[in-house]
Each structure stands twice: as structure tokens, then as C-alpha cells.
Amino acid sequence: MDSSSIEKLRTTVRGVVLCPGEHGYDAARTIPNAMIDRRPAVIARCTGTADVIACVRFARDYDLVVAVHGGGHSVAGKSVCDGGLMIDLSAMKGIRVDPSRRTVRAETGLTLGEFDRETQAFGLATTLGVVSKTGIAGLTLGGGWGHLHAKYGLALDNVIGADVVTADGRYLTASANENADLFWGVRGGGGNFGIVTSLEYRLHELGPVFGGAVFYPAAKAEEVLRFFREFSRTIPDELVIQCGSLTLPDNMPVFAVAACYCGHPSEGEKILKPLRSFGSPVADAMAEMSYLQLQGMFDPFFPPGRQTYVKSNFIRDLNDDAVRALAEFVGKSPSPYSFAPFVEHWHGAATRVGITDTAFPHRQHTYNLMFWSNWESPSESEKNIQWTRTCWKVLRPFLVEGSYGNYLSDEGDTFARAAYGPNYDRLVVLKNKYDPTNVFHMNNNIKPTK
Ligand SMILES: Cc1cc2nc3c(=O)[nH]c(=O)nc-3n(C[C@H](O)[C@H](O)[C@H](O)COP(=O)(O)OP(=O)(O)OC[C@H]3O[C@@H](n4cnc5c(N)ncnc54)[C@H](O)[C@@H]3O)c2cc1C
């Protein structure tokens, strides 16, 4: 881009505009997954909706590729483009809790940790993910599985309104009463229809929780997985569990079960007793704790700057054959930083929503499998990616076609499309209406047909 166009952008937006070579440019284009090394022609760090509107119009005037950066945690690196304009929302951190209505209006540059901190000041919370640096925007627009999903639904099930800047630079409000088609689409359709500048969520009362993790020797994975499966069939909506292979900081490979009980902590302690007394765990880190403590529990395992590659699909049936196949890979990742394999249990409120009630279709599956591989040096990339793909190939017969889109590495259109399941055709109609020229395509893309 020539300097006069950049100057024009600088005079139109209030936030910082960064070009290659300028101080802050490299930091702004760097995201947690170090495999992604892209160089936008220009980055605009927006301060509010007016900046977002200006950026969308600028990108259209100059026919620029657009990437939208919320919290930057898309493993596929969808928040950064090569060339083009990166619209960076990370400075948009306004948030206002309304304790009497139990709602919150939050700008989309917030991270989960920042959001939780504000709502917990009022003894309130809503479902978000389990790593506090993740952005609320990408997570919510694509789903939002977390510690409260079984009691209160996914993050997107708690959205009651969204402010959206569409591809033509218009500002629309989407809710059950206004632009209801768009409201349906943004809850699961990711950033396909425009840039969401703020989200309004329903909140719920939440005090201390009972949770943490129990760690078993990796060699016991098959037994623990079977126990996990049977235990998961009996648990109430207040309890969310997941399990998987990881390596402790002292280099010991373990199979862990993590949990959060969001009802009364003493009840949680009782319900979790069988899990904690099963077999001989090598460590038990479950206790009553604040929700904020629990939400930061996984943070040390996900420092920025590692290479990350993920394969993930819902499991058709966690039968004994699947359990055996999974257990084979426990403790075998070439990297000590991987969470692979890992199984999330999906149940309760999130699975009682109809498949077509929101754009997010994955309501009928009970277990979500991921091989979340992390490693440090680019020289180890081939080995780790190959290992991840091999695991996935072996497990394939036990998996359904569709994946949770928020966990996808960049695997092309077929996978992106499968992530929308039976809602895809209706999403195409919306895409034709709100973004017919596919300005917003750095996402699990819904292709316009007009
Ligand atoms: C360490 C880690 C932990 C995770 N844990 C969980 C978890 O517990 N539960 C869970 O459900 N998911 C989890 N995820 C997946 C997470 O939901 C996705 O990576 C999500 O995309 C992150 O959102 P973001 O805003 O940080 O990402 P970004 O990379 O900024 O954005 C992701 C996508 O959303 C688009 N987008 C972002 N903001 C906006 C906006 N305001 N308007 C329109 N489009 C926008 C981007 O263009 C991009 O396509 C995790 C990911 C990581 C890396």
C-alpha cells in the first residue's frame, strides 16, 4: 500500500495504525500459535465501533484482504493475514455488568480472564472457555465449551444481543427482536457475517466451586477412561469433566481427569469422591476454590509462543474398542507440552438446545476428542504434525464427520463446512444477504453463492 493510503487510514481511525518496520507491528501480528507468521500490509488497532466501521469501509475501498483479531487464539491463525488489513480489536475492552438484570455488555477485545474478573466482582458468571487468555469473541461466536456449559449452555447460548458491523460498513444490532436472522447466524457462524463489536450475555449467580484435577499414571489410562465413561453417565448438570494425556512439569507423563462442580462446593466434594478414590492417583489437586482460580488452572500449560497443531472430532461411541485405541497414544506424544489425546464430556443444558435453534449444530454428541499438540522448536514440527495425524487416522472409525469449528487447524473447506453440519445451507442464505462478496473469509468460511 502506498503511504498516502496509509495516511488516509491514520486520519480516519482513532486507534494506532501500524505498518511493517514500525515499533509495535511485530508484537501486534504475533499470536500464541508460533506456527503462524503472517505479515499484514497494515494493522489497525481499533478503539471502538467507529474505528471498525472506518476499517471495513477502507478495506472495501482498497479491495484489501481482511483479518479480524479478537483474542488471537484461533489455532489456524485466522486472525492474521498476509498482506491486507488486520482489524485488531484487542484494545476494545469496555465491559459493564448490570447486576440487577444479571446481564453484561462486553466489547470483543476482552479475554476470558478479564471478563470473568468483572462479572465475579458481582458474584456472577456465564459459560466461557477454560484458558483465561482466550478471546471472548472468537470463542463465543463459534460455540464456547467450558466449565459451566452443562448447567447454563455454551457461551453462545447465553448471548442475548450482538452489535455487528457488516461488510457494507453498516452497524446492526442483532437480538431475538432485531435482525433475528443475523442473531441466529452469529451464534455459531463465527465472524462470517460481520465484525461483532460487543456482545450482551445473560449471567448466573456463582460463588466458589469445587474442582481441579486428579492425576493417574499414564499406564492406567485405559482403566481411567473406562471409569470416566461410566462416571460421566451419572453426573448432574453442575459437574463438567474432561480427561486426557499430559506431562507434568517434572516430566512425568500422566492421565488426568479435570472437573468443575458449580453447585454448592460441599455437594461437589461428595459427588467427586468416587473419581478421587478410584485406583491410585499420583496426585490429587481438587479442592474448593474461587471460580477465577479454577479458570486460571490450565493457563500455565498454554504459554504463548509454542507451535500448535490440533486434530479434533466428536466421538461416535466411546466403546471399549475406542477406549483401547485412545489409551495406546497416552504418554506417546513426541512433545511433553501436548494435550493428546484429550476428551471433553459435553452434556446437560448445552445438549438440550435444538440442532437448528442456533447456527451451532453439535448438540447430540457426548464426547469431543482432541489431539492438541504443542511443541517448541520449528525443527520438531514435522514429527509432531505427523504423529497427530497418525493418531487421528487410527481413531477415525470411532469419530463422526463434524468437528467443533473452534478447535480446527487449517484443514480446508471440507472440514470447515462439516463444522456447520445441517445448518450450512441456511448459513449460506445469510452469507448471501450480509456478506455476498465474502469480505469476511478468514474464518471457517461459509461461501456465498451469489
Ligand atoms: C489455549 C486455547 C484454549 C482454548 N480453550 C477453549 C475452551 O475451553 N473452550 C472453547 O470452546 N474453545 C477453546 N479454545 C478455542 C477457541 O474457542 C478458539 O480458538 C477461538 O477462536 C478463540 O477466539 P479468539 O477471539 O481468541 O480468536 P481469534 O483468533 O482472534 O479469532 C478467531 C476467529 O473469530 C473471528 N473473530 C474474532 N473476533 C471477532 C469479532 N469480534 N467479530 C467477528 N469475528 C471475530 C476471527 O476473525 C477468527 O476467524 C481454545 C483455544 C486455545 C488456543
The ligand as an ORCA input file, in Angstrom:
! r2SCAN-3c Opt
* xyz 0 1
  C      -5.125    -22.361     24.556
  C      -6.518    -22.465     23.996
  C      -7.543    -22.855     24.823
  C      -8.850    -22.957     24.332
  N      -9.857    -23.359     25.168
  C     -11.125    -23.407     24.722
  C     -12.207    -23.792     25.576
  O     -12.008    -24.081     26.736
  N     -13.451    -23.823     25.060
  C     -13.706    -23.499     23.774
  O     -14.865    -23.547     23.380
  N     -12.721    -23.134     22.933
  C     -11.439    -23.078     23.380
  N     -10.427    -22.736     22.526
  C     -10.737    -22.468     21.119
  C     -11.225    -21.025     20.977
  O     -12.616    -21.005     21.198
  C     -10.943    -20.523     19.566
  O      -9.569    -20.570     19.339
  C     -11.464    -19.109     19.362
  O     -11.441    -18.828     18.010
  C     -10.650    -18.079     20.094
  O     -11.199    -16.810     19.968
  P     -10.240    -15.539     19.848
  O     -11.079    -14.329     19.813
  O      -9.167    -15.631     20.878
  O      -9.554    -15.850     18.463
  P      -9.184    -15.042     17.144
  O      -8.071    -15.841     16.555
  O      -8.944    -13.619     17.396
  O     -10.484    -15.207     16.293
  C     -10.979    -16.458     15.895
  C     -11.941    -16.284     14.724
  O     -13.015    -15.442     15.110
  C     -13.032    -14.256     14.324
  N     -13.334    -13.129     15.197
  C     -12.690    -12.806     16.331
  N     -13.273    -11.738     16.888
  C     -14.299    -11.404     16.112
  C     -15.296    -10.405     16.169
  N     -15.337     -9.532     17.157
  N     -16.219    -10.329     15.186
  C     -16.197    -11.215     14.168
  N     -15.291    -12.195     14.059
  C     -14.353    -12.291     15.021
  C     -11.640    -14.163     13.729
  O     -11.618    -13.433     12.544
  C     -11.303    -15.617     13.505
  O     -11.901    -16.100     12.349
  C      -9.116    -22.630     22.984
  C      -8.062    -22.240     22.146
  C      -6.769    -22.149     22.645
  C      -5.658    -21.753     21.743
*
